[in-house]
Amino acid sequence: YGRLIQCHTGHAFLGKYYSTFVPTEDPSCPCGEPMQTREHVIISCPMFESNQNILHTVSEDLIISNLLGMEKGIEALVEFLNMTNAPQKMEWN
């Protein structure tokens, strides 16, 4: 559940976190999005699109408050995070 807590608090390997706490790190997503955020990773990142169906079963429109605020949403989010290993430190090439 470590990644779930990171996702919930925003203290995770995400560009938004880096832009505040590690400004020397590139805040962009490897997919090309200029600022990698929790919302981007969960809702719109093409790198994780194939796994978003897990989340759609709980929240059709992928509403973050539904995913983090309901038991079924948390369970689906944990499954998504485990399948994708998101958020994780990614190497930018």
Buried (B, 14 or more C-beta within 10 A) or exposed (E): EEBBEBBBEEEBBBBBBBBEEEEEBBBBBBBEBEEBBBEBBBBBBEBBEEBBEBBEEBBEEBBBEBBBEBEEBBBBBBBBBBEBEBBEEBEEE
